[in-house]
Amino acid sequence: MSFTAAKKLWSLLTPDRRRLAVSLLGFTLIGTVLETLGIGVVVPAIGLLTTRDVSGSVPMLAPWIEGRSVTTEQVVVGCMLVLVAIYVMKGLYLAFLAWRQATFTFDVQVNISERLFKGYLYQPWTFHLQRNSAELIRNITTEVSGLNNALQAFIAVGTEGLVLAGLTVLLVTVEPV
């Protein structure tokens, strides 16, 4: 979607829907962080599973392990439970985010349909005499539905773009070369 199309789509939103869109962007950024965290913890988890020296493979655990009578198996089980907890939390949050996005797009579709319908209702009688009512109904239903599909696609591309940017930052941070 081009910048002008996004600008036109933004202009169709009412001020309260624009505020919701900005809050949805914030929720999406949190989802991006969780997606990046979910991918970022896989490599240390694999390193932890494939080595005998736990403190050597995951240096962040070394201060916690030293001075305690903790076995390697206990550390591995504990880390795997943390990994599962991260993925459960991420899954629940992404389900919440998908629900928020769907609710937002449906609300926008309802709002635009209502505004278009009210606009038709307040037209003079001659307006309705000069136009086919099927075209007006099509505009309210089909055209607004198409606009909703475009909005959903825009949100999906934006979300995936943010996840891609988060993964790029993760890769550059972990392995810059």
Secondary structure as GFF3:
##gff-version 3
##sequence-region A 1 177
A	DSSP	alpha_helix	3	12	.	.	.	ID=ss1
A	DSSP	alpha_helix	15	40	.	.	.	ID=ss2
A	DSSP	alpha_helix	42	49	.	.	.	ID=ss3
A	DSSP	alpha_helix	54	57	.	.	.	ID=ss4
A	DSSP	three_ten_helix	59	61	.	.	.	ID=ss5
A	DSSP	alpha_helix	62	65	.	.	.	ID=ss6
A	DSSP	alpha_helix	72	121	.	.	.	ID=ss7
A	DSSP	alpha_helix	125	129	.	.	.	ID=ss8
A	DSSP	alpha_helix	133	138	.	.	.	ID=ss9
A	DSSP	pi_helix	139	143	.	.	.	ID=ss10
A	DSSP	alpha_helix	144	174	.	.	.	ID=ss11
###
